[in-house]
Amino acid sequence: MAPSPLRSKNLFALAVTVGALVLSACSPDPAAPVPDTLTAHGLQELDGRELIERLDALPVDARPDGLIASVHPDAVLVSEDDGPETAVPLPDDEFYLSIAPYVGSTHACYFHSLTTCLGELRDQPIRVLATNRTDGAVLADSTTRTYDNGFVGLWLPRDIEADVVVEYAGRTGRTTVGTGPDDPTCITTVDLA
């Protein structure tokens, strides 16, 4: 005896329902929280400025494996092993610019990676002078050392153009930078001649 069409429809609906339940039991809950990269690395209490200053100043061999922190004009994007990104906002009125001056070798860079970018002049004494192109106001003038990663960081006002001069061991390099929403946060083109 053949099953009735109504009974066949009910059996099919039951099979679909059971199949969906079995599949959902094997799939991760999309509402489950994603592991928080910031908390995993003890960075959850830091604002964007503090996060940059902590990670950029870390010795290279102390940097967390798998952690990626990329400085964009408005936020630091943090992820682990190409997982989901967490955006940590930066101040509305400041722009972070990382500069890796060089003598012999450099690399291409647009958004500074706080955990992977390496410049040539690691832990070296330099002088950095930044002036506003519009009015000549001095924005930064310091004698400092590059971080262990070969970079020096500057906090500049947003939406300006600045002339930057870097001096190292009797050599001088110059560049002009912008601090707008589409400008790079990583400058690796200051050739110290």
Steps between C-alpha positions, in 0.01 A plus 500: 500500500645841395525776764244781468625832356425672833703243693791538251498877552501459879790251485695735274440797735610288796817391318584863412443611861714217645773570243504869589526419870787258441688752285448785746634285784826459305534867400631774725242735644523819292397702807783353711763758594818512291817465710617851580853553370556807716413312819712200400804729482419716804425806286127540569536801733702709254358775280631539144784733591616280790476188284725654232753623752513163679542286188732729302740524798511122564834335425467298179568168674226574757225555244211252524502227236201514269383845614445752220439866588475736204479877545244667273423873510194455724559171685739220585376173346598207720469132408666171567615266223272671246194448722228759561620858543430724796513873426637718780419865421765770493457860620293720269757778501826302474668292230768240574786492253781243514821580319782253427789702358764301314857511372527183290173303492129557545164337424164611363241588764169689517329408829752449778498154656585529867600136518668413170654811335878521533716794396873501441611732784397312813555671837701785350525867610320740263360851495155562353358842412145533363353836397158597369529588129230766528640718777842354583394413856722239663296184563782280631865559572674226692822312531403143573576140409322286246308212652644151478295461181689789332209746511432824682142608563351849476159619616401782262184708459248356255434637153823690443814469290834500678864512400709246690878509535688204650867521602721201579880471532569810289241401238171674423178385334184695418143424405158661487211316663124537525278411794165463328261203492669345194862566591754231594592441862834341403782693332801295388630735230717738707841437341776625729762637261 
